[in-house]
Amino acid sequence: MRIRKSLLLGIACALIGCSTFAAGSVSYAKAVNGVIQGQQQSHPVDAQHPEAPPQRRGPRIGTDQHLLSMLNLNEDQKAKIKIIRDREAVDTKPLQEQLKNMQESLICLAEGANFDENAVRGLVNQESQLLAELNLIRIRSQNLVFNLLTTDQKNRLSEYRKNMKVEPPPPPKPPAPPKPPSE
């Protein structure tokens, strides 16, 4: 009975997430395409989605604040990037909430009296699908931001990323052979 409830709850979460993602993707594409093509929107994305945070918190790989300031963006680029980031935040919020609920469910299953492998397997599979969707949204946003850059800015970004690659440390030296016994 408990397995059935867990699976039904997981399926319901997945269906809600897919429908939320699909609806958000359509409005996301319309909003971003209008901005990139230079069309004026009758109302800004923030007005449509007041829950959008004013700015992202923390650095993001590839588009963090330091990197964007290094690229000397013009005001038009900054405005378009803000719209892209705000839209990304709105699109990822329900997925992040679902992910948090799944992780809490996994903790409950891990700490339960009996281990239910099927329920855990189902939640882990759903979790991996959610993570894939979050990555898709993030990479789509990075692509939109990248396509806003000029050729010079793209070259600077490429050079920056090349310089930021960290080489792995050299392998450890093998231990010295044992000394022969002295007489």
ROKOL-524692 format. One line per field, with one value per atom (N, C-alpha, C, O): x, y, z; residue number from 0; chain. Coordinates in steps of 0.05 Angstrom, whole numbers. Layout:
<tinus>
xx c(X, ...) .
yy c(Y, ...) .
zz c(Z, ...) .
pos c(NUM, ...) .
unit c(A, ...) .
</tinus>
This chain:
<tinus>
xx c(17, 0, 17, 12, 38, 56, 71, 76, 79, 92, 74, 82, 49, 29, 26, 25, 24, 21, 45, 43, 69, 94, 95, 102, 88, 89, 68, 74, 44, 23, 31, 26, 43, 52, 74, 74, 92, 114, 103, 112, 84, 72, 57, 59, 43, 28, 48, 43, 69, 90, 102, 106, 107, 119, 99, 108, 74, 54, 51, 50, 50, 48, 73, 71, 96, 121, 122, 131, 114, 115, 97, 104, 72, 53, 63, 60, 74, 85, 108, 110, 125, 149, 140, 150, 121, 112, 99, 105, 82, 70, 91, 89, 110, 131, 149, 158, 154, 172, 161, 175, 134, 122, 123, 131, 116, 117, 146, 151, 164, 192, 202, 215, 196, 205, 193, 207, 167, 155, 167, 173, 172, 183, 211, 218, 228, 256, 258, 274, 243, 244, 236, 248, 216, 208, 229, 234, 243, 265, 289, 300, 297, 320, 315, 333, 291, 285, 279, 273, 281, 278, 249, 244, 230, 202, 197, 209, 181, 174, 151, 133, 154, 132, 112, 120, 87, 67, 69, 61, 80, 86, 110, 114, 127, 152, 147, 126, 168, 166, 161, 146, 173, 169, 139, 130, 125, 97, 81, 61, 89, 75, 81, 64, 105, 114, 126, 150, 109, 119, 137, 152, 136, 152, 181, 198, 187, 215, 233, 227, 255, 274, 286, 290, 293, 305, 332, 339, 348, 374, 379, 368, 397, 405, 425, 440, 425, 444, 467, 462, 491, 514, 523, 509, 548, 559, 547, 538, 547, 538, 560, 573, 565, 587, 579, 558, 598, 594, 581, 585, 564, 551, 550, 530, 570, 569, 573, 582, 568, 570, 597, 600, 618, 645, 651, 662, 643, 647, 632, 642, 607, 590, 602, 601, 612, 624, 650, 656, 664, 689, 683, 701, 660, 653, 644, 639, 641, 632, 606, 606, 586, 560, 548, 551, 533, 518, 492, 484, 477, 453, 431, 417, 430, 410, 416, 398, 441, 449, 443, 432, 449, 443, 413, 406, 397, 368, 358, 342, 368, 359, 368, 354, 393, 403, 387, 382, 379, 362, 336, 326, 324, 298, 303, 286, 324, 330, 334, 323, 349, 354, 329, 324, 313, 288, 269, 256, 268, 251, 261, 246, 288, 300, 292, 286, 293, 287, 258, 252, 240, 212, 207, 192, 221, 217, 229, 218, 250, 263, 251, 255, 237, 227, 209, 214, 189, 172, 188, 183, 207, 223, 241, 245, 252, 268, 252, 261, 227, 209, 203, 203, 198, 193, 218, 216, 241, 266, 270, 278, 264, 266, 247, 255, 222, 203, 212, 209, 223, 234, 256, 258, 274, 297, 287, 298, 267, 255, 243, 245, 229, 217, 239, 235, 261, 283, 295, 302, 297, 307, 288, 297, 262, 242, 245, 244, 248, 252, 278, 279, 299, 325, 324, 337, 308, 307, 284, 279, 269, 246, 254, 277, 235, 241, 248, 265, 235, 240, 249, 239, 268, 277, 260, 257, 248, 231, 246, 246, 260, 277, 262, 271, 238, 222, 214, 216, 206, 199, 223, 222, 246, 271, 279, 286, 278, 286, 268, 278, 242, 224, 230, 230, 235, 241, 268, 271, 287, 314, 312, 324, 296, 292, 278, 286, 258, 244, 263, 263, 280, 299, 319, 325, 328, 347, 333, 346, 308, 293, 290, 293, 285, 283, 309, 310, 331, 357, 364, 376, 356, 360, 344, 355, 320, 304, 316, 317, 326, 339, 364, 369, 380, 403, 395, 408, 374, 364, 357, 365, 343, 335, 360, 362, 379, 403, 419, 429, 423, 439, 425, 438, 398, 383, 388, 392, 387, 392, 420, 424, 439, 467, 470, 485, 456, 457, 445, 456, 423, 410, 428, 431, 441, 460, 484, 492, 495, 518, 511, 527, 487, 479, 474, 470, 472, 470, 497, 498, 518, 545, 555, 548, 572, 585, 608, 615, 619, 642, 665, 678, 671, 693, 687, 705, 662, 655, 657, 666, 649, 651, 681, 687, 698, 726, 738, 754, 730, 740, 730, 745, 705, 694, 709, 716, 715, 730, 758, 767, 771, 798, 797, 814, 777, 773, 769, 782, 753, 748, 772, 778, 788, 812, 832, 845, 834, 852, 842, 858, 816, 805, 807, 803, 813, 815, 838, 860, 832, 852, 863, 848, 889, 902, 902, 906, 898, 899, 928, 947, 930, 957, 972, 959, 998, 1013, 1008, 1003, 1011, 1007, 1029, 1051, 1022, 1042, 1066, 1063, 1089, 1113, 1111, 1101, 1121, 1120, 1139, 1158, 1133, 1150, 1178, 1181, 1197, 1225, 1227, 1215, 1244, 1247, 1261, 1276, 1255, 1267, 1298, 1309, 1311, 1340, 1349, 1336, 1370, 1380, 1390, 1400, 1388, 1398, 1428, 1443, 1437, 1465, 1479, 1467, 1503, 1518, 1535, 1549) .
yy c(-24, 0, 25, 44, 25, 47, 52, 75, 30, 31, 44, 62, 36, 46, 76, 91, 85, 114, 129, 150, 118, 132, 134, 155, 113, 113, 132, 147, 132, 150, 179, 197, 185, 212, 220, 243, 202, 208, 213, 232, 197, 201, 227, 241, 234, 259, 283, 302, 281, 303, 305, 327, 282, 283, 295, 311, 288, 299, 329, 344, 338, 367, 381, 402, 369, 382, 384, 404, 363, 363, 384, 399, 386, 406, 434, 452, 438, 464, 472, 494, 452, 457, 464, 483, 449, 454, 481, 496, 489, 515, 537, 558, 533, 553, 556, 578, 533, 534, 550, 565, 548, 563, 592, 608, 601, 630, 639, 662, 622, 630, 635, 656, 617, 620, 646, 660, 651, 675, 700, 719, 701, 725, 730, 752, 709, 712, 718, 735, 705, 710, 739, 752, 749, 777, 796, 816, 791, 809, 807, 828, 783, 780, 792, 803, 789, 800, 830, 842, 842, 871, 880, 904, 862, 870, 880, 869, 900, 910, 892, 885, 886, 871, 890, 912, 882, 900, 901, 921, 881, 881, 864, 844, 873, 859, 831, 826, 814, 788, 789, 772, 809, 811, 816, 807, 831, 836, 810, 806, 793, 768, 748, 732, 750, 732, 747, 750, 758, 775, 759, 771, 732, 717, 715, 704, 726, 725, 741, 764, 730, 745, 768, 766, 790, 813, 806, 816, 789, 781, 753, 744, 740, 713, 716, 735, 696, 696, 677, 655, 685, 668, 667, 673, 657, 656, 633, 613, 636, 615, 609, 628, 585, 578, 588, 583, 604, 614, 641, 655, 648, 674, 688, 702, 685, 699, 729, 738, 744, 773, 783, 801, 771, 779, 776, 794, 754, 749, 768, 778, 773, 792, 820, 835, 828, 855, 856, 877, 834, 833, 836, 846, 829, 830, 858, 862, 876, 904, 904, 913, 893, 892, 919, 936, 924, 949, 946, 925, 968, 969, 950, 937, 949, 932, 902, 887, 895, 867, 861, 839, 880, 875, 871, 854, 887, 885, 858, 845, 850, 824, 801, 781, 803, 781, 780, 758, 803, 803, 789, 773, 794, 780, 750, 734, 742, 714, 701, 679, 713, 702, 701, 682, 723, 723, 701, 687, 697, 676, 648, 630, 645, 620, 614, 592, 635, 632, 623, 606, 635, 628, 599, 584, 591, 564, 543, 521, 549, 529, 527, 506, 547, 547, 523, 509, 516, 493, 467, 448, 465, 441, 438, 416, 460, 459, 451, 437, 460, 452, 423, 409, 413, 384, 368, 347, 378, 364, 363, 343, 385, 386, 366, 352, 364, 345, 316, 299, 311, 284, 277, 254, 296, 291, 285, 268, 300, 295, 267, 253, 259, 232, 211, 190, 216, 197, 194, 172, 216, 215, 198, 181, 202, 186, 157, 140, 151, 122, 111, 87, 127, 117, 113, 95, 128, 126, 109, 106, 98, 81, 55, 47, 41, 16, -6, -22, -5, -24, -9, 13, -21, -8, -17, -41, 2, -3, 4, 27, -15, -10, 1, 18, -9, 0, 29, 45, 37, 65, 83, 105, 75, 90, 92, 114, 70, 70, 89, 104, 88, 106, 136, 152, 142, 170, 179, 202, 161, 168, 173, 191, 157, 161, 188, 202, 194, 220, 243, 264, 239, 260, 265, 288, 244, 247, 262, 277, 256, 270, 300, 317, 306, 334, 349, 371, 335, 347, 352, 372, 334, 338, 362, 377, 365, 388, 414, 434, 414, 438, 445, 468, 425, 430, 440, 458, 429, 439, 468, 484, 476, 505, 522, 543, 513, 529, 532, 554, 510, 511, 527, 541, 525, 541, 571, 587, 578, 606, 615, 637, 597, 604, 608, 626, 592, 595, 622, 635, 629, 655, 678, 697, 676, 698, 698, 720, 675, 674, 686, 700, 681, 692, 722, 734, 734, 763, 777, 801, 762, 774, 781, 768, 801, 809, 789, 773, 790, 772, 777, 758, 802, 809, 798, 787, 800, 790, 759, 748, 746, 717, 709, 689, 724, 717, 721, 704, 742, 747, 724, 715, 716, 694, 669, 654, 663, 639, 639, 619, 662, 665, 662, 649, 674, 672, 643, 633, 628, 600, 583, 565, 589, 575, 579, 560, 603, 609, 598, 594, 593, 584, 554, 543, 539, 510, 503, 513, 486, 478, 451, 432, 450, 425, 407, 417, 382, 364, 362, 366, 357, 355, 331, 312, 332, 309, 285, 288, 261, 237, 236, 246, 224, 222, 205, 187, 212, 196, 169, 167, 148, 122, 121, 136, 104, 103, 93, 77, 102, 93, 63, 54, 49, 20, 18, 35, -4, -8, -10, -21, 0, -1, -30, -43, -39, -66, -66, -46, -88, -90, -85, -96, -68, -62, -83, -93, -89, -109, -97, -112) .
zz c(0, 0, 0, -14, 16, 18, -8, -17, -21, -47, -68, -83, -68, -87, -83, -102, -57, -52, -61, -73, -56, -64, -95, -105, -108, -138, -149, -168, -138, -148, -143, -160, -120, -114, -133, -143, -139, -158, -186, -199, -194, -221, -223, -243, -202, -201, -203, -218, -188, -189, -217, -227, -229, -256, -276, -293, -275, -293, -289, -309, -264, -259, -269, -281, -264, -273, -303, -314, -317, -347, -358, -376, -347, -357, -351, -367, -327, -319, -337, -346, -343, -360, -388, -400, -399, -426, -429, -448, -410, -411, -408, -422, -390, -386, -410, -417, -424, -447, -470, -483, -474, -496, -490, -508, -466, -460, -459, -466, -451, -451, -479, -484, -497, -525, -537, -551, -532, -543, -532, -547, -506, -493, -503, -510, -503, -511, -541, -549, -558, -586, -592, -610, -579, -583, -575, -589, -553, -544, -563, -570, -571, -588, -616, -628, -626, -652, -651, -672, -628, -625, -623, -624, -619, -617, -588, -569, -586, -559, -548, -562, -523, -510, -498, -489, -499, -487, -457, -445, -445, -416, -411, -424, -392, -387, -375, -364, -377, -365, -335, -325, -321, -293, -286, -265, -303, -298, -301, -287, -320, -324, -301, -293, -291, -270, -247, -245, -229, -207, -188, -173, -189, -170, -180, -166, -203, -214, -196, -189, -187, -170, -186, -210, -172, -187, -199, -220, -186, -196, -187, -167, -202, -193, -170, -168, -153, -131, -138, -148, -132, -135, -163, -182, -167, -194, -209, -198, -235, -253, -273, -283, -278, -297, -324, -334, -336, -363, -364, -384, -345, -347, -319, -314, -303, -277, -280, -301, -259, -261, -269, -285, -258, -264, -294, -307, -305, -333, -350, -370, -343, -359, -357, -377, -334, -333, -349, -360, -351, -366, -396, -411, -405, -433, -443, -466, -424, -431, -447, -470, -435, -449, -451, -434, -473, -476, -461, -452, -458, -442, -454, -439, -480, -493, -487, -481, -488, -482, -452, -446, -434, -406, -401, -386, -414, -411, -421, -408, -444, -455, -438, -434, -427, -410, -384, -374, -374, -349, -355, -338, -378, -385, -387, -377, -400, -403, -375, -370, -358, -331, -314, -300, -316, -300, -310, -294, -336, -347, -339, -332, -338, -330, -300, -293, -284, -256, -252, -235, -268, -266, -275, -263, -297, -308, -290, -288, -276, -259, -231, -218, -222, -195, -189, -169, -206, -199, -200, -185, -219, -221, -196, -186, -186, -162, -138, -120, -137, -115, -116, -95, -140, -143, -135, -122, -143, -136, -106, -95, -93, -64, -51, -32, -61, -50, -55, -37, -78, -84, -65, -55, -60, -43, -14, 0, -6, 21, 22, 42, 0, -1, 0, 13, -14, -14, 14, 22, 28, 56, 73, 89, 70, 85, 79, 97, 53, 46, 56, 64, 57, 67, 97, 107, 111, 140, 150, 174, 131, 138, 150, 149, 163, 176, 155, 160, 132, 111, 86, 80, 71, 47, 23, 18, 9, -14, -39, -48, -50, -73, -97, -111, -102, -125, -123, -142, -99, -94, -97, -109, -86, -89, -118, -127, -132, -160, -176, -193, -171, -185, -180, -198, -154, -147, -159, -167, -158, -169, -199, -210, -213, -242, -247, -266, -231, -234, -228, -242, -208, -201, -224, -229, -236, -259, -282, -296, -287, -308, -301, -319, -276, -268, -271, -281, -263, -266, -296, -302, -313, -341, -352, -368, -342, -351, -341, -355, -316, -305, -321, -327, -329, -346, -373, -384, -384, -410, -409, -427, -389, -386, -382, -395, -366, -361, -387, -393, -401, -426, -447, -463, -449, -468, -462, -480, -437, -429, -436, -446, -431, -438, -468, -477, -484, -513, -521, -539, -509, -516, -509, -524, -486, -478, -497, -506, -503, -521, -548, -560, -558, -584, -584, -605, -560, -558, -561, -566, -557, -557, -585, -604, -586, -611, -616, -598, -639, -646, -627, -618, -621, -603, -575, -562, -566, -539, -539, -519, -560, -562, -561, -548, -575, -574, -546, -537, -533, -505, -487, -469, -490, -474, -479, -460, -504, -511, -498, -487, -500, -488, -458, -446, -445, -416, -408, -389, -422, -415, -420, -404, -440, -446, -422, -413, -412, -390, -364, -346, -361, -336, -333, -311, -355, -353, -334, -337, -316, -296, -304, -309, -307, -314, -289, -267, -292, -269, -259, -273, -233, -222, -233, -241, -233, -243, -225, -201, -236, -219, -198, -202, -175, -154, -163, -179, -152, -158, -145, -123, -158, -146, -122, -121, -103, -79, -87, -106, -73, -78, -71, -52, -86, -80, -52, -44, -39, -13, -15, -34, 5, 5, 12, 29, -1, 6, 35, 44, 48, 75, 76, 60, 94, 97, 115, 134, 108, 123, 144, 159) .
pos c(0, 0, 0, 0, 1, 1, 1, 1, 2, 2, 2, 2, 3, 3, 3, 3, 4, 4, 4, 4, 5, 5, 5, 5, 6, 6, 6, 6, 7, 7, 7, 7, 8, 8, 8, 8, 9, 9, 9, 9, 10, 10, 10, 10, 11, 11, 11, 11, 12, 12, 12, 12, 13, 13, 13, 13, 14, 14, 14, 14, 15, 15, 15, 15, 16, 16, 16, 16, 17, 17, 17, 17, 18, 18, 18, 18, 19, 19, 19, 19, 20, 20, 20, 20, 21, 21, 21, 21, 22, 22, 22, 22, 23, 23, 23, 23, 24, 24, 24, 24, 25, 25, 25, 25, 26, 26, 26, 26, 27, 27, 27, 27, 28, 28, 28, 28, 29, 29, 29, 29, 30, 30, 30, 30, 31, 31, 31, 31, 32, 32, 32, 32, 33, 33, 33, 33, 34, 34, 34, 34, 35, 35, 35, 35, 36, 36, 36, 36, 37, 37, 37, 37, 38, 38, 38, 38, 39, 39, 39, 39, 40, 40, 40, 40, 41, 41, 41, 41, 42, 42, 42, 42, 43, 43, 43, 43, 44, 44, 44, 44, 45, 45, 45, 45, 46, 46, 46, 46, 47, 47, 47, 47, 48, 48, 48, 48, 49, 49, 49, 49, 50, 50, 50, 50, 51, 51, 51, 51, 52, 52, 52, 52, 53, 53, 53, 53, 54, 54, 54, 54, 55, 55, 55, 55, 56, 56, 56, 56, 57, 57, 57, 57, 58, 58, 58, 58, 59, 59, 59, 59, 60, 60, 60, 60, 61, 61, 61, 61, 62, 62, 62, 62, 63, 63, 63, 63, 64, 64, 64, 64, 65, 65, 65, 65, 66, 66, 66, 66, 67, 67, 67, 67, 68, 68, 68, 68, 69, 69, 69, 69, 70, 70, 70, 70, 71, 71, 71, 71, 72, 72, 72, 72, 73, 73, 73, 73, 74, 74, 74, 74, 75, 75, 75, 75, 76, 76, 76, 76, 77, 77, 77, 77, 78, 78, 78, 78, 79, 79, 79, 79, 80, 80, 80, 80, 81, 81, 81, 81, 82, 82, 82, 82, 83, 83, 83, 83, 84, 84, 84, 84, 85, 85, 85, 85, 86, 86, 86, 86, 87, 87, 87, 87, 88, 88, 88, 88, 89, 89, 89, 89, 90, 90, 90, 90, 91, 91, 91, 91, 92, 92, 92, 92, 93, 93, 93, 93, 94, 94, 94, 94, 95, 95, 95, 95, 96, 96, 96, 96, 97, 97, 97, 97, 98, 98, 98, 98, 99, 99, 99, 99, 100, 100, 100, 100, 101, 101, 101, 101, 102, 102, 102, 102, 103, 103, 103, 103, 104, 104, 104, 104, 105, 105, 105, 105, 106, 106, 106, 106, 107, 107, 107, 107, 108, 108, 108, 108, 109, 109, 109, 109, 110, 110, 110, 110, 111, 111, 111, 111, 112, 112, 112, 112, 113, 113, 113, 113, 114, 114, 114, 114, 115, 115, 115, 115, 116, 116, 116, 116, 117, 117, 117, 117, 118, 118, 118, 118, 119, 119, 119, 119, 120, 120, 120, 120, 121, 121, 121, 121, 122, 122, 122, 122, 123, 123, 123, 123, 124, 124, 124, 124, 125, 125, 125, 125, 126, 126, 126, 126, 127, 127, 127, 127, 128, 128, 128, 128, 129, 129, 129, 129, 130, 130, 130, 130, 131, 131, 131, 131, 132, 132, 132, 132, 133, 133, 133, 133, 134, 134, 134, 134, 135, 135, 135, 135, 136, 136, 136, 136, 137, 137, 137, 137, 138, 138, 138, 138, 139, 139, 139, 139, 140, 140, 140, 140, 141, 141, 141, 141, 142, 142, 142, 142, 143, 143, 143, 143, 144, 144, 144, 144, 145, 145, 145, 145, 146, 146, 146, 146, 147, 147, 147, 147, 148, 148, 148, 148, 149, 149, 149, 149, 150, 150, 150, 150, 151, 151, 151, 151, 152, 152, 152, 152, 153, 153, 153, 153, 154, 154, 154, 154, 155, 155, 155, 155, 156, 156, 156, 156, 157, 157, 157, 157, 158, 158, 158, 158, 159, 159, 159, 159, 160, 160, 160, 160, 161, 161, 161, 161, 162, 162, 162, 162, 163, 163, 163, 163, 164, 164, 164, 164, 165, 165, 165, 165, 166, 166, 166, 166, 167, 167, 167, 167, 168, 168, 168, 168, 169, 169, 169, 169, 170, 170, 170, 170, 171, 171, 171, 171, 172, 172, 172, 172, 173, 173, 173, 173, 174, 174, 174, 174, 175, 175, 175, 175, 176, 176, 176, 176, 177, 177, 177, 177, 178, 178, 178, 178, 179, 179, 179, 179, 180, 180, 180, 180, 181, 181, 181, 181, 182, 182, 182, 182) .
unit c(A, A, A, A, A, A, A, A, A, A, A, A, A, A, A, A, A, A, A, A, A, A, A, A, A, A, A, A, A, A, A, A, A, A, A, A, A, A, A, A, A, A, A, A, A, A, A, A, A, A, A, A, A, A, A, A, A, A, A, A, A, A, A, A, A, A, A, A, A, A, A, A, A, A, A, A, A, A, A, A, A, A, A, A, A, A, A, A, A, A, A, A, A, A, A, A, A, A, A, A, A, A, A, A, A, A, A, A, A, A, A, A, A, A, A, A, A, A, A, A, A, A, A, A, A, A, A, A, A, A, A, A, A, A, A, A, A, A, A, A, A, A, A, A, A, A, A, A, A, A, A, A, A, A, A, A, A, A, A, A, A, A, A, A, A, A, A, A, A, A, A, A, A, A, A, A, A, A, A, A, A, A, A, A, A, A, A, A, A, A, A, A, A, A, A, A, A, A, A, A, A, A, A, A, A, A, A, A, A, A, A, A, A, A, A, A, A, A, A, A, A, A, A, A, A, A, A, A, A, A, A, A, A, A, A, A, A, A, A, A, A, A, A, A, A, A, A, A, A, A, A, A, A, A, A, A, A, A, A, A, A, A, A, A, A, A, A, A, A, A, A, A, A, A, A, A, A, A, A, A, A, A, A, A, A, A, A, A, A, A, A, A, A, A, A, A, A, A, A, A, A, A, A, A, A, A, A, A, A, A, A, A, A, A, A, A, A, A, A, A, A, A, A, A, A, A, A, A, A, A, A, A, A, A, A, A, A, A, A, A, A, A, A, A, A, A, A, A, A, A, A, A, A, A, A, A, A, A, A, A, A, A, A, A, A, A, A, A, A, A, A, A, A, A, A, A, A, A, A, A, A, A, A, A, A, A, A, A, A, A, A, A, A, A, A, A, A, A, A, A, A, A, A, A, A, A, A, A, A, A, A, A, A, A, A, A, A, A, A, A, A, A, A, A, A, A, A, A, A, A, A, A, A, A, A, A, A, A, A, A, A, A, A, A, A, A, A, A, A, A, A, A, A, A, A, A, A, A, A, A, A, A, A, A, A, A, A, A, A, A, A, A, A, A, A, A, A, A, A, A, A, A, A, A, A, A, A, A, A, A, A, A, A, A, A, A, A, A, A, A, A, A, A, A, A, A, A, A, A, A, A, A, A, A, A, A, A, A, A, A, A, A, A, A, A, A, A, A, A, A, A, A, A, A, A, A, A, A, A, A, A, A, A, A, A, A, A, A, A, A, A, A, A, A, A, A, A, A, A, A, A, A, A, A, A, A, A, A, A, A, A, A, A, A, A, A, A, A, A, A, A, A, A, A, A, A, A, A, A, A, A, A, A, A, A, A, A, A, A, A, A, A, A, A, A, A, A, A, A, A, A, A, A, A, A, A, A, A, A, A, A, A, A, A, A, A, A, A, A, A, A, A, A, A, A, A, A, A, A, A, A, A, A, A, A, A, A, A, A, A, A, A, A, A, A, A, A, A, A, A, A, A, A, A, A, A, A, A, A, A, A, A, A, A, A, A, A, A, A, A, A, A, A, A, A, A, A, A, A, A, A, A, A, A, A, A, A, A, A, A, A, A, A, A, A, A, A, A, A, A, A, A, A, A, A, A, A, A, A, A, A, A, A, A, A, A, A, A, A, A, A, A) .
</tinus>
